[in-house]
């Protein structure tokens, strides 16, 4: 066998998102791309803002020697300083360039974090449903991902977290706005989580990190604002990227920022920089580092996502589906009309609608829809959801 | 402690290359950058070729929707097809796009390979002196790097490799042209290595991979050509990048290619694609994928490297240093005039010349010079090497 035993298992269990995405490509070829309603993958469909194009052209025109070469592994000073200045305003906590390491996206940032903090067998707690890549990001570095329940409306269940924490717990990992639920954790909830972690860290005589994965931070609806997590707990590591807020997912540009209040932070930052290097990232892509340095605070137009969310939630609710209205990100995680979410997704597939079983996110009985799609995909799919829903809910006046 | 035990050790033992690089920055600030002769780091100083600039501008002008978004994790079909066509000519082996995965540089490619093929405790054999990041690239994925001797002139020592191979051996890792020695392995040697690996694989009933790391493939001197490794062994994985051949080290663009003759290659490619995704690379940077697709077969002007190699080797030999003349890459690995290479490098540092102890590459009694530097750095440093050399070798007529 040309792959390891572990990889063979990973291939056999390859992600539901990926399988649906591939099924979608197959169906699109068979039936035509316009007849397939593909909600399987979170690839932003809103184009980068006009400021991006201008910044990219500027950066390409500059021809200082060495601009495509290695820089320090943590990234350009100018870029890190720009990120730190933005985050200082956003988080209300004073950061400098030395608290930021530029990475290959938030996926790179999370791998760098876990490589830095985890010893073998240590645990990372995350609420379910959860972004399935988290399993690998923790396992890659010898850690164990431990899932805990969320509340019924996908809020943090602090009792469940408190119960799961033990001396092997190295971190709690949260994602806000959340993939797959669209939940944004409130300031009160984050503060209560911070108190819990501070208390348990003291019990154990060793800090538990809070790792907050926030690539959807600027994709929020109805004027929502994501609370500044760094104000709620000392040992906070913040991972983010420009994949969604500037629609640059393929360019692999993101960062880790650490709460400056963390004791012995110099050692932590040294660790993050070394992890970035030895995992093979070496540094975040040079050209995009120079581009995003100029675009701090710039974001994509979220009105399409808001429109899709509104139309989709209203349409599905009218059809009888139970759902939590996403406060941010571009995912919706409705209850499946039947308990067997895989069967439901297969049924939708027969109607050329691609949605992903909640089982793939650690919570069966639900399904995920990524609504970063053209409005006509939403509009075209709703009647099908009505039709299938009618079978299970009975017919409705809507 | 805010980092894992393992990371704390890695920080304490942080690489010699890195320490010298930082010492160089400190000295440059203190004495002025023109007075410091820095041979510590392999960051190409030759600018990308003019074709690169044109291709980059073209790609930036194109504004198809989604060009900065995710593509399939293995990379754009067009890019992989272009790489496959180039490699097919170069290796004399018929590759298609399906045999190529685009990665974040060769460092990313090697991590992806080892993540795919290694089960815990499996061994990867590499000859010393070796590129020290290899230790981490193997260790990251639960493997063990096993060092074997090279011949006196840094050629492969097949007996040493044969002796080191055992049932836990999953791969032999070579780097040609070699960092730090500049050695290019001959076709005869590679064929003999291929025979050895085929024989031992058969003994054990399980294939041993040959992983060939070739980012310096096009940086060769005196009309040398790097032999096509895929012709010499079936289970060959080829890692490379555009970091050196197009001077794009900071842009993180490279690839893995697999020998199409590998049995069950579909499973292997699936594994490589999943590894690329779950390590957090997700995909190689989109924009640079589109750029390099247009630049297959284009390379930087190596005449500066050749000039530096010629002047440096002649000058050091005249001063009494023993060395192997590099056939490729931009590194020189001379014998230290005294057995204690660290002491010698410290002594050179007092003269503001930065070279890295061979101990950092697993072979004490030598030192490494990266000659990807302006010619005046070579010219300015040679009198100092003469002066220090005279102390140990006696004065010379040169």
Contacts between the chains, C-beta under 8 A, distances in Angstrom:
chain1	res1	chain2	res2	distance
A	1	B	264	7.0
A	1	B	267	7.1
A	2	B	117	7.2
A	2	B	207	6.9
A	2	B	235	7.7
A	2	B	262	6.1
A	2	B	263	7.3
A	2	B	264	5.4
A	2	B	265	7.1
A	2	B	267	5.9
A	2	B	268	4.0
A	2	B	271	7.5
A	3	B	116	5.5
A	3	B	117	6.2
A	3	B	267	5.8
A	3	B	268	6.0
A	3	B	270	7.8
A	3	B	271	3.9
A	4	B	116	6.9
A	4	B	117	5.8
A	4	B	118	5.5
A	4	B	119	4.4
A	4	B	122	7.8
A	4	B	271	7.8
A	5	B	119	5.4
A	6	B	119	6.3
A	7	B	115	7.3
A	7	B	116	5.4
A	7	B	117	7.6
A	7	B	271	4.4
A	7	B	274	6.9
A	7	B	275	7.0
A	8	B	267	7.4
A	8	B	271	7.7
A	10	B	271	7.6
A	10	B	274	5.6
A	10	B	278	7.4
A	11	B	267	6.7
A	11	B	270	5.0
A	11	B	271	6.0
A	11	B	274	6.3
A	14	B	270	7.7
A	14	B	274	6.5
A	41	B	70	7.5
A	43	B	66	7.6
A	43	B	69	5.0
A	43	B	70	4.5
A	44	B	69	6.2
A	45	B	65	7.9
A	45	B	66	7.5
A	45	B	69	7.9
A	47	B	65	6.0
A	47	B	66	8.0
A	48	B	68	5.9
A	53	B	63	7.5
A	56	B	60	5.8
A	57	B	60	6.3
A	60	B	56	5.8
A	60	B	57	6.3
A	60	B	60	5.3
A	63	B	53	7.5
A	65	B	45	7.9
A	65	B	47	6.0
A	66	B	43	7.6
A	66	B	45	7.5
A	67	B	250	7.8
A	68	B	48	5.9
A	68	B	247	6.4
A	68	B	248	4.8
A	68	B	249	7.3
A	68	B	250	5.5
A	68	B	251	5.4
A	69	B	43	5.0
A	69	B	44	6.2
A	69	B	45	8.0
A	69	B	247	6.7
A	69	B	248	7.9
A	69	B	249	5.1
A	69	B	250	5.0
A	70	B	41	7.5
A	70	B	43	4.6
A	70	B	249	4.7
A	70	B	250	5.2
A	71	B	250	5.9
A	104	B	104	5.8
A	104	B	252	7.0
A	104	B	280	6.6
A	104	B	281	6.0
A	104	B	282	7.7
A	104	B	285	7.9
A	105	B	280	6.9
A	105	B	282	6.1
A	107	B	280	3.8
A	107	B	281	7.6
A	107	B	282	5.3
A	108	B	280	4.3
A	108	B	281	6.9
A	109	B	280	7.6
A	110	B	280	6.4
A	111	B	279	6.2
A	111	B	280	3.7
A	112	B	280	7.7
A	115	B	7	7.3
A	115	B	140	7.6
A	116	B	3	5.5
A	116	B	4	6.9
A	116	B	7	5.4
A	117	B	2	7.2
A	117	B	3	6.2
A	117	B	4	5.8
A	117	B	7	7.6
A	118	B	4	5.5
A	119	B	4	4.4
A	119	B	5	5.3
A	119	B	6	6.3
A	122	B	4	7.8
A	133	B	277	7.6
A	133	B	278	6.4
A	136	B	278	3.7
A	137	B	278	7.3
A	137	B	280	6.6
A	140	B	115	7.6
A	140	B	140	7.9
A	140	B	278	6.7
A	140	B	279	6.4
A	207	B	2	6.9
A	235	B	2	7.6
A	247	B	68	6.4
A	247	B	69	6.7
A	248	B	68	4.8
A	248	B	69	7.9
A	249	B	68	7.4
A	249	B	69	5.1
A	249	B	70	4.7
A	249	B	282	7.9
A	250	B	67	7.8
A	250	B	68	5.5
A	250	B	69	5.0
A	250	B	70	5.2
A	250	B	71	5.9
A	250	B	283	6.1
A	250	B	285	7.3
A	250	B	286	3.3
A	251	B	68	5.4
A	251	B	285	5.4
A	251	B	286	5.4
A	251	B	287	6.1
A	252	B	104	6.9
A	252	B	252	7.6
A	252	B	281	7.1
A	252	B	282	6.5
A	252	B	283	7.1
A	252	B	284	7.7
A	252	B	285	5.2
A	252	B	286	8.0
A	262	B	2	6.0
A	263	B	2	7.3
A	264	B	1	6.9
A	264	B	2	5.4
A	265	B	2	7.1
A	267	B	1	7.0
A	267	B	2	5.9
A	267	B	3	5.8
A	267	B	8	7.4
A	267	B	11	6.7
A	268	B	2	4.0
A	268	B	3	6.0
A	270	B	3	7.8
A	270	B	11	5.0
A	270	B	14	7.6
A	271	B	2	7.5
A	271	B	3	3.9
A	271	B	4	7.8
A	271	B	7	4.4
A	271	B	8	7.7
A	271	B	10	7.7
A	271	B	11	6.0
A	274	B	7	6.9
A	274	B	10	5.6
A	274	B	11	6.3
A	274	B	14	6.5
A	275	B	7	7.0
A	277	B	133	7.6
A	278	B	10	7.4
A	278	B	133	6.4
A	278	B	136	3.7
A	278	B	137	7.3
A	278	B	140	6.7
A	279	B	111	6.2
A	279	B	136	8.0
A	279	B	140	6.4
A	279	B	279	6.9
A	279	B	280	7.6
A	280	B	104	6.6
A	280	B	105	6.9
A	280	B	107	3.8
A	280	B	108	4.3
A	280	B	109	7.6
A	280	B	110	6.4
A	280	B	111	3.8
A	280	B	112	7.7
A	280	B	137	6.6
A	280	B	279	7.6
A	280	B	281	7.8
A	281	B	104	6.0
A	281	B	107	7.6
A	281	B	108	6.9
A	281	B	252	7.1
A	281	B	280	7.7
A	281	B	281	7.4
A	282	B	104	7.7
A	282	B	105	6.2
A	282	B	107	5.3
A	282	B	249	7.9
A	282	B	252	6.5
A	283	B	250	6.1
A	283	B	252	7.1
A	284	B	252	7.7
A	285	B	104	7.9
A	285	B	250	7.3
A	285	B	251	5.5
A	285	B	252	5.2
A	285	B	285	4.6
A	285	B	288	7.0
A	286	B	250	3.2
A	286	B	251	5.4
A	286	B	252	8.0
A	287	B	250	8.0
A	287	B	251	6.2
A	287	B	287	7.1
A	287	B	288	7.6
A	288	B	285	7.0
A	288	B	287	7.6
